[in-house]
Amino acid sequence: MKKILSIVTVTALSLSLLSGCQSNSEKTTADAKDLTDMTESAVSVTESGIVYPYEYTDAAERTIVIEKEPQSIVTNYLPLWETLTLLGVKPVAVSGADNYIKTWDAFQGYDVSGVKDLGASELNLELLAQLKPDMILNQSYDMKNLEIGNLEKIGPVAVFGNDTKMDWRLSLREVAKIVNKQGKAEEVIKDLDDKLEADRVKLAEKYKDQTVVQFSLMGKDKYYVAYRPDLYDKEKGLGLNVPEGFTQSETYEQISMEALVKMNPDYIFVNVFDGDEPLLEELENNSVWRSLKAVKNEHIYQIDGSGHAASPLATLYTVNFITDKLTAE
């Protein structure tokens, strides 16, 4: 806002000088208009302080020149869609949009209607070209071997990598730099951090001696766990207690039923993706599973596949789900 005021002040000062040098009021008005037009065409200044054209360096260390605030945005990655949603930006198209709109519970309560599907297994380049996006947010895993040539022919491409995938706060801040929502990003981060702190206080005393495990059911006899700071960290997360032997890896790794039995947690939250309900039914008939303390005490909770992701909206969904279930006990 200060930069906007500065431009106005300069323009006003220029008008004053012009009027002092010229006696013809009509000429003064015309010259002032010309000066204003020149000032506005030189740069575009927004309330958050970004001056356009604006240079952004992405995860692949590519420098992108953003000519103006993007209005038409597409992405090939669900977590980036979540990030945009929390920033108050609706993308025009996303890979797999139709499926996620129907199945991703984390989107409940948010307006994701009208987002076009760019294809699930393969990007629909023809549709992408028709949309003429101002910005393409691309998730890549191999920065040394980027395959974005076809995308660059269609529009500007910003590449994101593993760091923003695993850190929702960083994702919000980096995407915000592109869509001119830095203030909103900090607001969202503060709100969620405040919620984590408040919920941690709620749960600390009641569950100080109870252990909790969240795992994802990814197939028959396939159980995946990760140490998610938002759930387990004592200072920044919910502060849930993990049992002895629980992983310290912040990326998912497979464990056996035997390992789960050895941990024998008091509470278990099972992430089940849409269509995988029969896997849970089969698990419930497993005699070893039924021997677990959490099962015997009916402390088993099925959570949507959204609970698997460490992305911002999925994290909020998971924190809400776990806190609601545990405080209702």
C-alpha angles and dihedrals in degrees: 000000000000089000091052090051090049092056091048091050093049091049092049092049091049090052090051092053092047093051090050092055099041128059098191107089093198091054090048091053092049093048091048091052091050091050092049092049091050091050094049094046094050096064139357112224121194132198092256091058101253113143116208133251084053131183120221125185112212133203091276089056090248117146112226122194109218106200096192141353105295115245101170110053132172132181138187095211132075097214090054088053088052090051092051090048093055089048089056095250121128113206117220093225140008134182110261092006096148093055096045094048088057100039112023105095092190088074093062110122094021127100107245096148119131096024107140123229115243092192131276110236096021131026115249098229093178092058091042091055091049091054092055094207122206089215137014116204106205127191112211133176102191110052093181094057105039117175101198102116093111091048094051089056088061103041147322112311127208114194123215127191145187096299094066091039091062098035115057092185091056090045091055093048096047096045089045089060089060100043095038096246104122093133092050091049093056090046092053093046092050093048093052093043089051090050092050090052094048093047092046089058091049093052101036100082099033095049102029092120098033125093125218131197128188117194137169121234102219101167142323107331090351112129120170127193135178136181100248110190092205088064105032110025112111096212106034106018137050089287095229115173117244120208122247111280095030115142123264092202115114090207121072119268130179121252132186129242087247090059090049091050090050091053090045097184124202093230131027129193113194120201109216121183120218109277093024096089091110088062090059092046090053090048091052089058092053110110092210091053090050089056092066118110093231091053094048091051093045092243095139119118127187113217127188120260086259086079090069096066127086091205120122102258093038090050091052090048092050094046091050093047096049095043093048093050096046096045090049090059 
